[in-house]
Amino acid sequence: MGQKINPLGFRLGTTQNHRSFWFAQPKNYSEGLQEDKKIRNCIKNYIQQNRKKGSNRKMESDSSSEVITHIEIQKEIDTIHVIIHIGFPNLLKKKGAIEELEKDLKKEVNSVNQRLNIAIEKVKEPYRQPNILAEYIAFQLKNRVSFRKAMKKAIELTKKADIKGVKIKIAGRLAGKEIARAECIKKGRLPLQTIRAKIDYCCYPIRTIYGVLGVKIWIFVEEE
């Protein structure tokens, strides 16, 4: 039988780092995890709601803009530092956006004795991030573009980034067929069994009129 494991969790402590940095007593550990989940969900919901207001834009700018690659949370005694790594931070650079997001987070977290410090970091190479590629494919499929064409175009976008390999897999009712199936496209090397290989991975659901499609993307960044 094949043994499957998340590529990110498999490499924690070697090429991948934790995205939450804090310590807690065992009895308070579950509360800390729930608090982190509320923070991440609140930020993602804020981005999605504000993107819908300005959705009448061109495909290249809308399909990959304001896509969060990951969120880092660092907790101190009296301060919670939230670092948002985003592809194209056009939305969060607007006047009052950070203050509005901070108010929403305080309502979710109920941090009376803690201060919230939100920082925005722009990703240097957006098309090196699997989340941005997945969002691009989702935008194409929702606009009735062929899934094969969308996958090939996503592979072409990775040429702008310095990577060694990429693999894209889409599963579900592709092209509206009655029987679900999976299609895969790969370019370059992808050593999933090697721990020293830094691999970025994401699993992204796409809701279409035919049902939910699942997109998985592996990107082989470098090898230590």
Backbone as a ProteinNet text record, in pm:
[ID]
protein_1_A
[PRIMARY]
MGQKINPLGFRLGTTQNHRSFWFAQPKNYSEGLQEDKKIRNCIKNYIQQNRKKGSNRKMESDSSSEVITHIEIQKEIDTIHVIIHIGFPNLLKKKGAIEELEKDLKKEVNSVNQRLNIAIEKVKEPYRQPNILAEYIAFQLKNRVSFRKAMKKAIELTKKADIKGVKIKIAGRLAGKEIARAECIKKGRLPLQTIRAKIDYCCYPIRTIYGVLGVKIWIFVEEE
[TERTIARY]
84.4	0	87.9	39.8	114.3	92.2	199.4	192.1	191.6	81	65.6	84.4	152.1	173.5	181.8	139.7	148.1	294.7	333.6	475.1	528.2	439.4	485.2	512.3	418.6	437.6	553.1	577.5	686.6	823	832.3	960.7	973.9	883.1	892.6	1022.8	1092.1	1218.6	1339.4	1318.9	1431.5	1429.7	1336.5	1325.8	1200.6	1107.5	984.6	979.7	928.9	915.8	769	744.8	608.9	560.3	430.2	371.4	301.8	315.8	270.6	383.6	419.3	530.3	479.4	454.5	412.7	420.6	419.1	422.8	300.4	251.2	134.5	138.2	70.8	53.9	-34.8	-15.3	-96	-246.6	-295.2	-440	-489.8	-398.9	-438.3	-400.6	-343.1	-292.9	-405.4	-516.2	-627.6	-688.3	-693.8	-746.3	-657.8	-525.9	-433.8	-451.2	-473.5	-495.3	-624.2	-730.6	-857.6	-845.2	-767.6	-745.9	-672.3	-571.1	-498.7	-591.2	-678.1	-771.1	-868.5	-916.3	-1006.9	-937.8	-810.7	-736.4	-720.1	-680.4	-659.1	-790	-897.7	-1026.9	-1079.3	-1059.4	-1106.8	-1034.9	-903.6	-826.4	-868.4	-884.9	-924.5	-1064.9	-1156.5	-1292.2	-1292.6	-1210.2	-1200.9	-1151.4	-1049.6	-995.6	-1101	-1172	-1271.6	-1388.4	-1435.2	-1548.1	-1513.1	-1391.6	-1352.4	-1311.1	-1271.9	-1241.5	-1367.6	-1479.5	-1604.6	-1654.2	-1621.6	-1666.5	-1597.3	-1473.4	-1401.3	-1361.5	-1456.9	-1426.7	-1427.7	-1470.5	-1476	-1341.7	-1245.6	-1111.1	-1063.2	-947.2	-892.7	-848.8	-839	-811.3	-676.7	-571.8	-438.8	-428.2	-495.8	-486	-578.3	-696	-793.1	-766.9	-711.1	-697.4	-593.2	-496.2	-388.9	-366.2	-447.4	-426.2	-489.6	-429	-475.2	-489.1	-404.3	-404.1	-303.6	-350.9	-263.9	-188.6	-56.6	23.4	26.4	54	44	44.3	2	-7.7	74.8	166.8	248.7	190.8	183.7	131.6	237.5	278.4	377.5	313.7	308.5	242.6	344	330.3	408	311.8	362.6	278.6	164.7	193.5	92.1	68.5	127.8	116.6	101.1	15.5	1.3	47	154.1	205.5	149.3	85.2	29.1	98	167	238.2	166.6	112.2	37	127.5	157.8	236.5	138.7	143.6	42.9	110.4	44.4	102.1	109.1	-7.6	-14.3	-100.4	-40.7	-119.1	-181.5	-261.1	-324	-437.8	-515.3	-632.5	-592.6	-493	-455.1	-373.3	-332.5	-258.5	-351.8	-482.2	-577	-586.9	-622.8	-630.4	-739.2	-702.5	-797.2	-821	-757.6	-781.8	-724.6	-603.8	-540.4	-618.7	-663.1	-739.6	-872	-937.3	-1064	-1042.2	-934.2	-902.1	-866.9	-799	-761.3	-884.9	-985.2	-1109.7	-1181.3	-1185	-1249.6	-1177.2	-1044.5	-966.9	-989.5	-999	-1020.8	-1157.2	-1257	-1388.2	-1383.4	-1306	-1296.7	-1216.5	-1103.8	-1010.4	-1049.4	-1118.1	-1153.4	-1028.3	-929.5	-802.4	-812.3	-850.7	-865.2	-728.8	-646.7	-517.2	-401.7	-432.1	-328.6	-345.6	-232.5	-233.4	-213.9	-274.1	-260.2	-168	-70.2	22.8	19.6	-36.9	-52.4	52.1	122.4	222.9	194.7	221.7	199.8	335.9	358.8	481.5	445.3	499.1	473.1	567.6	512.8	593.2	676.4	805.3	895	862.9	841.3	810.1	672	567.2	429.9	402.8	451.7	421.2	509.5	581.3	653.6	569.4	454.1	367.8	252.9	230.4	122.9	-16.6	-37.6	-170	-210.5	-113.7	-143.6	-173.4	-99.4	-126.6	-263.4	-298.4	-429	-542.1	-523.7	-625	-637.5	-525.3	-526.9	-606.9	-581.4	-654.4	-803.1	-835.5	-975.6	-1046.2	-979.4	-1038.3	-1062.8	-968.7	-983.8	-1100.8	-1110.9	-1217.1	-1354.7	-1364.7	-1493.2	-1537.3	-1442	-1472.2	-1479.1	-1505.7	-1530.4	-1409.3	-1290.5	-1169.5	-1141.4	-1089.7	-1057.2	-957	-978	-890.7	-748	-733.3	-598.9	-526.2	-599.1	-539.8	-501.2	-586.8	-557	-434.2	-420.2	-303.7	-175	-179.9	-61.2	-20.2	-120.1	-90.3	-27.2	-74.9	-16.3	128.1	156.2	293.8	382.3	327.6	404.9	436.2	343.9	367.6	484.7	508.7	618.6	755.8	759.2	887.1	945.8	859.2	906.7	975	948.7	1006.8	1121.8	1211.4	1328.3	1291.1	1236.7	1200.7	1259	1260.9	1319	1216.1	1092.7	989.2	853.7	749.1	612.4	520.8	418.8	319.6	181.9	86.5	-50	-145.7	-236.4	-332.8	-472.5	-565.8	-704.9	-792.7	-883.3	-972.9	-1116.4	-1210.2	-1351.5	-1422.4	-1538.1	-1615.2	-1558.9	-1447.4	-1378.6	-1460	-1473.3	-1548.9	-1694.3	-1746.2	-1885	-1917.8	-1818.3	-1842.4	-1914.3	-1989.1	-2065.5	-1975	-1869.7	-1777.7	-1658.4	-1631.4	-1518	-1386.5	-1285.9	-1154.5	-1049.6	-924.8	-813.7	-720.9	-673.7	-578	-456.7	-339.6	-214.5	-120.1	-44.6	58.3	182	298.8	421.6	533.2	619.4	735.2	853.1	967.8	1086.5	1088.5	1177.1	1193.3	1100.3	1064.2	980.2	1012.5	1124.6	1163.4	1086.5	967.9	882.4	937.9	1019.1	1071.1	1193.3	1252.7	1375.2	1339.7	1380.5	1344.2	1420	1542.5	1620.9	1568.7	1479.4	1421.2	1308.6	1317.9	1215	1101.7	985.2	868.7	752.4	695.3	574.8	453.9	347.7	230.9	103.3	-1.3	-131.6	-241.5	-352.6	-472.6	-586.5	-647.4	-740.6	-871.3	-987.6	-1115.8	-1170.7	-1228.1	-1289	-1435.3	-1525.2	-1668.8	-1718.6	-1762.4	-1814.1	-1960.7	-2024.4	-2165.8	-2182.8	-2075	-2081.5	-2048.4	-1996.5	-1957.3	-1824.6	-1767.7	-1642.3	-1525	-1427.5	-1303.9	-1192.3	-1102.4	-988.7	-860.1	-784.4	-656.8	-544.7	-445.1	-325.7	-204.8	-118.2	-0.3	122.6	224.7	355	457.2	541.1	647.3	779.8	872.5	1006.7	1091.6	1117	1184	1335.7	1394.1	1539.5	1574.6	1702.3	1749.8	1868.5	1864.1	1972.1	2081.5
-119.8	0	124.7	226.4	352.5	431	487.6	567.5	715.3	783	922.9	1013.9	1126.3	1223.3	1361.7	1462.3	1599.7	1639.7	1688.6	1723.7	1830.1	1918.8	2024	1967	1885.2	1824.7	1726.3	1662.6	1565.5	1632	1762.5	1832.6	1937.1	1935.6	2030.7	2010.6	2118.7	2111.6	2095.1	2066.1	2053	2167.5	2160.6	2267.4	2351.9	2306.5	2381.8	2421.7	2541.2	2591.8	2598.6	2598.3	2615.8	2757.6	2770.9	2901	2962.9	2898.6	2955.8	2939	3050.3	3049.2	3098.5	3004.9	3040.3	2917.6	2943.4	2837	2850.1	2735.8	2735.6	2612.5	2622.1	2507.5	2403	2275.9	2171.5	2195.4	2247.3	2268.1	2384.6	2476.6	2591.7	2575.9	2460.1	2442.3	2442.9	2375	2368.6	2506.5	2589.5	2725.2	2807.3	2787.8	2858.7	2818.3	2689.4	2642.1	2700.1	2701.2	2757	2906.7	2976.1	3118.6	3143.5	3060.4	3073.1	3049.7	2949.7	2919.8	3034.7	3096.6	3210.6	3328.4	3351.3	3462.3	3439.8	3319.5	3290.1	3295.7	3240.8	3243.4	3385.9	3467.8	3606.2	3684.7	3664.6	3735.7	3691.3	3560.3	3509	3555.5	3558.2	3605.8	3754.2	3832.9	3975.9	3998.1	3921.8	3934.7	3897	3786	3738.9	3836.2	3889.5	3981.7	4110.5	4159.5	4284.2	4262.8	4141.8	4112.9	4111.1	4064.4	4058.3	4197.7	4296.9	4433.7	4490	4448.8	4499.7	4388.4	4301.1	4183.5	4211.6	4328.5	4359.1	4412.3	4322.2	4358.3	4256.9	4281.6	4190.1	4060.4	3958	3824.1	3815.2	3871.4	3856.2	3920.7	4035	4104.5	4044.6	3996.5	3947.4	3803.8	3722.4	3580.3	3551.4	3640.3	3610.8	3721.7	3828.3	3937.4	3905.8	3961	3942.2	3795.8	3709.3	3568.7	3552	3500.6	3481.2	3350.5	3356.9	3234.5	3164.3	3237.7	3182	3294.9	3262.5	3359.7	3309.5	3392.4	3359.2	3429	3354.5	3409.4	3390.5	3500.1	3497.8	3560.5	3485	3532.2	3559.7	3677.7	3714.6	3730	3776.6	3786.2	3884.7	4000	4103.5	4143.9	4072.5	4111.1	3987.9	3999.6	3897	3957.3	3905	3952.1	3863.7	3926.3	3854.6	3905.6	3815.9	3851.8	3783.6	3864.2	3813.1	3815	3698.8	3687.5	3678.2	3775.5	3788.2	3813.3	3769.9	3781.3	3924.6	3989.7	4127.5	4206.7	4272.2	4334.3	4468.1	4469.4	4594.4	4632.9	4533.2	4560	4608.9	4542.4	4576.3	4704.8	4759.3	4886.1	5006.7	4981.5	5091.8	5156.5	5282.2	5357.3	5300.7	5269.6	5219	5069.7	4999.1	4854.9	4778.1	4815.1	4745.9	4771.4	4896.3	4928.6	4851.3	4840.3	4766.8	4618	4564	4423.5	4399.6	4493.7	4480.6	4479.4	4560.7	4561.3	4427.1	4370.1	4239.6	4130.8	4136.7	4035.7	4046.2	4167.2	4185.1	4129.8	4140.4	4084.2	3931.8	3873.2	3727.7	3670.2	3736.4	3682.6	3720.1	3835.4	3887.1	3910.6	3974.8	4000.1	4131.6	4120.7	4240.5	4287.7	4194.5	4229.9	4215.8	4190.8	4172.1	4270.4	4316.6	4405.8	4325	4370.7	4306.6	4389.1	4324.3	4390.9	4318.9	4384.5	4323.5	4379.7	4291.6	4331.6	4261.7	4331.1	4277.1	4258.4	4140.2	4111.7	4061.3	4128.5	4088.8	3976.2	3874.6	3761.5	3807.7	3776.1	3823.3	3759.9	3630.1	3560.2	3496.9	3568.1	3517.9	3382.9	3363.4	3239.6	3123	3144.2	3035.2	2973	3033.3	2990.1	2905.1	2785.6	2698.3	2755.6	2834.7	2892.9	2987.7	3066.1	3161.2	3088.6	2982	2902.4	2835.7	2786.5	2722.5	2822.9	2943.4	3047.3	3085.2	3085.7	3116	3009.2	2882.3	2772.8	2780.6	2811.4	2823	2932.8	3045.6	3156.6	3117.4	3043.1	2999.7	2902.1	2805.2	2705.2	2767	2864	2929.9	3011.3	3046.3	3119.9	3027.2	2897.6	2796.5	2771	2793.8	2760.2	2611.1	2545.5	2403.9	2378.8	2271.3	2244.2	2213.4	2148.8	2119.9	2249	2339.5	2468.5	2548	2543.8	2616	2557.7	2425.6	2361.7	2396.5	2392.9	2425.6	2570.8	2660.1	2801.6	2824.5	2751.6	2763.4	2714.8	2608.2	2559.5	2665.2	2733.8	2837.8	2954.7	2985	3096	3067.1	2938.2	2903.6	2927.2	2949.3	2978.6	3110.4	3200.6	3328.6	3312.8	3201.7	3177.1	3077.7	3084.1	2995	2868.1	2770.3	2643.1	2528.9	2409.4	2293.7	2194	2206.5	2114.3	2153.3	2111.7	2142.2	2030.1	2001.9	1901	1953.4	1941.9	1987.8	1871.3	1848.8	1740.3	1794.6	1766.3	1808	1683.4	1673.6	1558.6	1606.1	1528.5	1561.1	1540.6	1602.7	1592.6	1691.6	1654.9	1742.6	1756.3	1881.4	1913.9	1868.7	1851.6	1815.7	1670.3	1583.1	1440.9	1377.1	1272.5	1206	1133.1	1072.2	995.9	1083.2	1094.2	1174.7	1103.6	1183	1128	1228.8	1190.5	1278.1	1295.4	1417.7	1449.5	1514.6	1483.5	1530.2	1579.8	1682.6	1734.3	1765.7	1734.3	1748.5	1802.5	1882.9	1934.8	1944.1	1889.7	1894.2	1783.1	1797.2	1697.3	1725.9	1617	1630.7	1517.8	1526.2	1418.7	1426.7	1367.1	1374.9	1294.2	1190.8	1106.2	1166.8	1269.7	1329.4	1442.6	1429.4	1530	1660.8	1652	1773.6	1860	1805.2	1881.2	1969.9	2100.1	2193.4	2193.7	2148.5	2137.3	2213.7	2304.2	2375.1	2302	2296.4	2215.9	2285.9	2269.1	2319.3	2231.2	2225.2	2153.9	2255.7	2275.3	2386.8	2336.3	2359.4	2318.4	2426.4	2383.5	2475	2436.1	2529	2502.5	2547.2	2451.8	2479.7	2437.7	2462.1	2425.9	2274.2	2201.9	2056.3	1988.7	2062.9	2005.9	2063.6	2002.9	2051.4	1976.2	2052.7	1996.1	2017.4	1923.8	1935.5	1955.8	2058.5	2088.3	2070.3	1993	1976	2020.3	2098.9	2150.7	2126.8	2067.1	2048.6	2131.6	2205.9	2285	2252.3	2203.5	2173.1	2299.2	2362.6	2492.6	2476.6	2404.5	2388.6	2265.8	2231.7	2116	2157.5	2125.9	2167.2	2060.5
0	0	0	-68.6	-70.7	57.3	109.7	232	193	218.1	178.1	299.7	278.3	384.1	321	394.4	345.2	327.8	210.3	187.1	281.5	330.2	421.6	560.6	611.6	743.3	745.2	633.6	622.4	638.8	604.8	604	714.3	810.9	921.3	999	1022.4	1094.4	1005.6	877.2	784.1	683.1	586.9	486.9	506.1	591.3	617.7	764.6	790	926.3	966.1	1096.9	1147.8	1116.4	1097	1065.7	1185.6	1300.9	1427.6	1527.9	1594.1	1689.5	1824.2	1915.9	2051.1	2140.3	2269.9	2369.5	2459.3	2507.7	2596.1	2684.7	2798.3	2885.5	2815.7	2847.9	2781.6	2788.9	2902.6	2917.2	2831.5	2790.4	2708.5	2562.1	2527.5	2390.7	2286.9	2316.7	2221.5	2197.5	2303.4	2287.4	2194.2	2204.8	2116.2	1971.1	1947.3	1810.3	1752.4	1831.3	1784.9	1756.3	1837.7	1816.9	1685.3	1655.3	1528.9	1409.9	1421.2	1312.6	1289.8	1397.8	1384.6	1316.7	1350.9	1289.7	1140.4	1101.9	959.6	880.6	936.9	868.3	853.5	956	951.3	842.2	830	727.3	587.8	568.2	436.4	398.7	494.2	466	430.9	498.5	469.7	327	285.9	150.4	46.7	68.3	-27.9	-41.4	70.4	65.7	-7.6	13	-52	-197.2	-232.6	-372	-456.1	-399.6	-474.6	-512.4	-429.3	-457.4	-581.8	-604.4	-721.1	-814.7	-845.5	-926.7	-1077	-1121.4	-1264.2	-1312	-1313.5	-1357.7	-1459.8	-1516.3	-1616.8	-1551.5	-1634.5	-1584.1	-1514.5	-1571.6	-1514.5	-1377.6	-1360.5	-1232.5	-1128.2	-1172.6	-1075.2	-1033.6	-1124.3	-1094.9	-990.6	-973.4	-879.6	-778.1	-783.3	-689.8	-554.7	-450	-313.1	-273.3	-327.6	-287.4	-173.9	-61.3	54.7	37.6	40.6	32.3	167.6	274.2	408.5	511.3	632.5	742.1	859.5	906.5	1022.8	1146.2	1255.6	1381.2	1489.7	1549.4	1657.1	1780.7	1888.5	2009.6	2119.5	2179.9	2297.7	2415.6	2527.1	2647.6	2626.6	2567.2	2552.1	2406.8	2310.6	2170.4	2081.6	1982.5	1878.6	1746.3	1691	1563.1	1452.5	1355.9	1241.4	1115.4	1045.6	922.7	806.4	716.5	602	479.6	426.8	303.5	187.3	100.2	-4.6	-138.5	-245.8	-379.3	-428.1	-438.1	-485.6	-388.8	-288.8	-180.3	-219.7	-328.2	-370.7	-276.3	-235.4	-151.6	-12.8	47.9	185	193.8	79.4	79.7	76.2	59.2	56.7	194.7	194.4	319.3	409.9	531.9	630	624.9	531.1	518.8	638.5	680	793.5	922.1	941.4	1062	1066.3	950.6	944.5	971.5	914.9	938.7	1084.9	1145.8	1286.8	1377.3	1344.7	1422.3	1412.9	1291.1	1273.1	1352.1	1353	1425.8	1576.4	1626.5	1770.3	1813.4	1725.4	1757	1760.5	1670	1663.4	1779.1	1808.9	1907.6	2048.9	2065.8	2198.6	2283.5	2221.7	2290.4	2367.7	2492.7	2576.2	2626	2671.9	2730.1	2631.3	2504.8	2405.1	2290	2239.4	2124.4	1997.2	1888	1758	1670.7	1613.6	1523.7	1389	1286.5	1154.5	1059.5	991.8	893.8	761	651.3	516.9	449.8	398.2	324	184.5	84.2	-53.1	-93.1	-158.4	-204.6	-324.1	-320	-425.5	-560.7	-563.1	-687.5	-674	-715.3	-693.5	-758.7	-880.5	-951.7	-907.5	-798.9	-733.6	-623.4	-595.4	-486.6	-540.9	-486.4	-537.1	-516.1	-410	-385.3	-497.7	-546.7	-653.2	-783.5	-812.4	-932.3	-923.4	-804.7	-786	-805.6	-755.9	-774.3	-921.7	-990.5	-1133.8	-1210.6	-1179.5	-1245.4	-1211.9	-1086.9	-1046.4	-1124.5	-1143.3	-1217.8	-1362.7	-1421.7	-1560.8	-1576.2	-1484.9	-1495.1	-1475.3	-1385.8	-1363.6	-1484.8	-1570.9	-1693.2	-1815	-1788.1	-1890.7	-1980.9	-1931.8	-2006	-1988	-2090.3	-2082	-1970.3	-1893.4	-1779.2	-1825.3	-1941.4	-1992.4	-2030	-2092.2	-2129.6	-2005.2	-1901.9	-1777.5	-1708.4	-1708.4	-1646.9	-1721.4	-1855.2	-1934.5	-1916.8	-1909.1	-1888.4	-1751.1	-1649.6	-1515.9	-1515.5	-1590.9	-1602.4	-1668.9	-1769.8	-1837.9	-1745.6	-1654.5	-1561.3	-1467.5	-1439	-1349.1	-1413	-1545.6	-1611.3	-1562.8	-1516.8	-1464.5	-1329.7	-1262.5	-1129.6	-1142.2	-1044.8	-1042.8	-966.2	-1037	-975.2	-1057.8	-996.5	-1062.8	-1113.1	-1066.7	-1111.4	-1056.9	-1127.4	-1085.6	-1132.4	-1049.6	-1083.4	-1044.5	-1136.7	-1113.4	-1138.5	-1044.2	-1055.9	-1026.9	-1116.7	-1101	-1101.8	-1006.3	-995.6	-977.7	-1034.6	-1023.8	-1155.7	-1170.1	-1294.9	-1396.1	-1456.9	-1551	-1678.4	-1725.3	-1846.3	-1836.6	-1715.3	-1695.3	-1722.6	-1729.6	-1754.8	-1635.7	-1663.6	-1558.3	-1459.8	-1510.7	-1426	-1389.4	-1260	-1214.4	-1246	-1275.2	-1304.5	-1262.7	-1274.8	-1238.1	-1357.7	-1377.5	-1483.2	-1418.4	-1470.5	-1410.4	-1518.8	-1487.8	-1576.8	-1493.5	-1547.1	-1471.1	-1560.3	-1499.1	-1571.5	-1474.7	-1513.2	-1428.9	-1325.8	-1225.9	-1120.7	-1004.4	-932.9	-813.9	-716.4	-642.7	-548.9	-417.6	-413.2	-294.6	-178.1	-205.2	-97.7	-29.7	-90.5	-36.1	58.9	184.8	284.9	262	210.5	191.2	75.6	-5.8	-115.8	-62.2	-86.4	-41.8	-143.3	-100.3	-188.2	-125.6	-203.1	-161.6	-217.8	-136.6	-173.5	-129.8	-207.3	-165.2	-224.2	-153.7	-197.7	-199.3	-315.9	-334.1	-395.3	-332	-390.5	-483.9	-596.2	-691.7	-708.2	-680.4	-692.4	-829.6	-909.9	-1043	-1050.3	-1165.3	-1180.2	-1188.5	-1218.1	-1225.4	-1092.5	-999.9	-871.2	-825.8	-726.8	-668.7	-731.9	-779.3	-832.5	-730.8	-722.8	-631.5	-709.6	-674	-739.6	-638.4	-676.1	-594.3	-675.7	-611.6	-680.7	-594.8	-655.2	-592.9	-670	-598.8	-663.4	-595.9	-673	-625	-637.6	-521.8	-520	-530.6	-436.3	-434.6	-350.6	-351.4	-276.5	-192.8	-64.2	26.8	34.2
[MASK]
++++++++++++++++++++++++++++++++++++++++++++++++++++++++++++++++++++++++++++++++++++++++++++++++++++++++++++++++++++++++++++++++++++++++++++++++++++++++++++++++++++++++++++++++++++++++++++++++++++++++++++++++++++++++++++++++

